[in-house]
Amino acid sequence: GIRVLATVLLGLRAAPGLVVGTAFVLFYVYGVRDVQLLIGISLISGCVPWITLRGLRSLGIDAFYLKVKDGMPAFETILIAGIICSVANGFLTTSMLESSGTITHVSLTIAAYTVGDTTGLIASWLLANAILKLYNNKKLMT
């Protein structure tokens, strides 16, 4: 969720932070100690949003919001990009986990990634909208 929004706003500049952030979460929260797995999943999770959005752009669907004058993409566009990104991330991450022997239920794991990422995207979007509305209302009052 937040990876897609970060990529929508920052483009490729978001990838290094996403890769490092994913590595920290995998290491400290999930206890992943296998270096190959840690690097592989971090690279996948950090780069898949940009690759997905870039691929959609080549199909004529531009979900990037890199300049204010461009106007924010529609929520449906970001949602479609988020779902595609979630499926791709879930598939690639699950493939890495399966090859290391860490998981057994592949389809359930892919579904969990997809549902979790999409739910996170919607929650992040709603939170960002609420914060921006609150900020704009306070700005108008002062």
HUGIZI-V971321 format. One record per run of one state. SS is the DSSP state (H for helix, E for strand, C for the rest). FROM is the first residue (numbers start at 1). LEN is the number of residues. If there is no record, write none. Layout:
SS;FROM;LEN
SS;FROM;LEN
//
This chain:
C;1;1
H;2;27
C;29;6
H;35;24
C;59;9
H;68;3
C;71;4
H;75;25
C;100;6
H;106;36
C;142;1
//
